[in-house]
Amino acid sequence: MDIRPGLTSKATLVVAEADTALSMGSGDVPVLSTPRVIALAERASCSAVSGVIDPATTTVGSKIQLTHIAPSPVGDEVTAEAVLETVEGRKLVFRVTVSDSRGLVAVGRIHRVMVTRDRFLANAAGES
């Protein structure tokens, strides 16, 4: 595993009706919802390390700090970029930015933890 600061990835989405605050129940306006912004940023952070971690390992979210700055209308293309800032043992911290055709949409940090997939799933199922 060569997990080091500087790893980066992007994830892109064309905003659809299903992605809006109105559709997701997180508001009553037909613009990109904050939960969907978070999911896009998490997809970018997962992708940044997916090719360098052991196949038996995955990452799980542990903390999200995100400021949603501007609305994105249906039909607009939105891109999240995640850059791995720090690695502390199993803990990973990513700086994320989300932009659309008009500029910055959201900024923040996503904290993820590397776990052994089988052990994590066994714990989630209540197995020892």
C-alpha positions as CSV (number, residue, x, y, z in Angstrom):
1,M,0.0,0.0,0.0
2,D,1.4,3.4,-1.0
3,I,-1.1,5.7,0.6
4,R,0.4,9.2,0.8
5,P,-0.8,12.8,0.9
6,G,-1.4,14.2,-2.5
7,L,-3.5,11.4,-4.0
8,T,-6.5,12.9,-5.8
9,S,-9.6,12.1,-7.7
10,K,-12.7,13.7,-9.2
11,A,-16.3,12.7,-9.4
12,T,-18.8,14.3,-11.7
13,L,-22.6,14.5,-11.7
14,V,-25.2,16.2,-14.0
15,V,-27.8,17.4,-11.6
16,A,-31.1,15.6,-12.2
17,E,-34.5,16.1,-10.5
18,A,-33.8,13.1,-8.2
19,D,-30.7,15.0,-6.9
20,T,-32.6,18.1,-5.8
21,A,-33.4,19.1,-2.2
22,L,-37.1,19.0,-3.2
23,S,-36.8,15.3,-4.3
24,M,-34.6,14.2,-1.4
25,G,-36.7,15.9,1.3
26,S,-33.8,18.1,2.5
27,G,-35.5,21.3,1.4
28,D,-38.2,22.6,-0.9
29,V,-36.2,24.0,-3.8
30,P,-35.3,22.2,-7.1
31,V,-31.5,22.7,-6.8
32,L,-28.7,20.2,-5.9
33,S,-29.3,19.0,-2.4
34,T,-26.6,19.1,0.3
35,P,-26.9,15.3,0.9
36,R,-26.1,14.8,-2.8
37,V,-23.1,17.2,-2.6
38,I,-21.8,15.2,0.3
39,A,-22.3,11.9,-1.5
40,L,-20.4,13.2,-4.6
41,A,-17.5,14.5,-2.4
42,E,-17.4,11.1,-0.7
43,R,-17.3,9.3,-4.0
44,A,-14.3,11.4,-5.0
45,S,-12.5,10.7,-1.7
46,C,-13.1,6.9,-2.0
47,S,-11.9,6.9,-5.5
48,A,-8.6,8.7,-4.6
49,V,-7.4,5.7,-2.7
50,S,-9.2,2.8,-4.3
51,G,-6.3,1.8,-6.5
52,V,-3.7,1.9,-3.8
53,I,-5.3,0.1,-0.8
54,D,-5.3,-3.7,-0.4
55,P,-8.3,-5.3,-2.0
56,A,-9.4,-6.7,1.4
57,T,-9.4,-3.2,2.8
58,T,-11.9,-0.4,2.3
59,T,-12.5,3.0,3.8
60,V,-15.5,4.2,5.8
61,G,-16.6,7.7,6.5
62,S,-16.0,8.9,10.1
63,K,-16.5,12.7,9.9
64,I,-17.7,15.3,7.3
65,Q,-17.2,19.0,7.5
66,L,-18.8,20.7,4.5
67,T,-19.9,24.2,3.7
68,H,-22.5,24.3,0.9
69,I,-21.9,27.7,-0.6
70,A,-24.0,28.0,-3.8
71,P,-27.0,26.4,-5.5
72,S,-26.6,24.3,-8.7
73,P,-29.7,24.0,-10.9
74,V,-31.0,20.9,-12.6
75,G,-29.0,20.1,-15.8
76,D,-25.7,21.7,-14.5
77,E,-22.6,19.6,-14.3
78,V,-21.0,19.4,-10.9
79,T,-17.5,18.1,-10.1
80,A,-16.1,17.2,-6.7
81,E,-12.4,16.9,-6.3
82,A,-10.8,15.2,-3.2
83,V,-7.2,15.6,-2.3
84,L,-5.7,13.4,0.4
85,E,-4.1,15.8,2.9
86,T,-3.0,13.6,5.8
87,V,-2.5,10.0,6.7
88,E,-2.3,9.0,10.3
89,G,-2.2,5.3,10.6
90,R,-5.6,4.1,9.4
91,K,-7.0,7.6,9.4
92,L,-7.3,9.6,6.2
93,V,-8.3,13.3,5.8
94,F,-9.3,14.7,2.4
95,R,-9.8,18.3,1.4
96,V,-12.8,18.5,-0.9
97,T,-14.0,21.1,-3.3
98,V,-17.2,21.0,-5.4
99,S,-17.7,23.3,-8.4
100,D,-20.2,23.8,-11.2
101,S,-20.2,26.0,-14.3
102,R,-20.5,29.1,-12.2
103,G,-17.8,28.4,-9.7
104,L,-17.4,27.0,-6.2
105,V,-20.4,25.1,-4.8
106,A,-19.0,23.6,-1.6
107,V,-15.7,23.1,0.4
108,G,-14.7,21.0,3.3
109,R,-13.0,18.0,4.7
110,I,-13.9,14.3,4.8
111,H,-12.3,11.9,7.3
112,R,-12.2,8.2,6.4
113,V,-10.8,5.2,8.2
114,M,-9.2,2.2,6.5
115,V,-10.8,-1.1,7.7
116,T,-10.6,-4.7,6.8
117,R,-13.8,-5.2,4.8
118,D,-14.7,-8.7,6.2
119,R,-14.0,-7.8,9.8
120,F,-16.0,-4.5,9.5
121,L,-19.0,-6.3,8.0
122,A,-18.9,-9.0,10.7
123,N,-18.9,-6.3,13.4
124,A,-21.8,-4.6,11.6
125,A,-23.8,-7.9,11.7
126,G,-23.0,-8.3,15.4
127,E,-20.6,-11.2,14.9
128,S,-17.4,-11.5,16.9
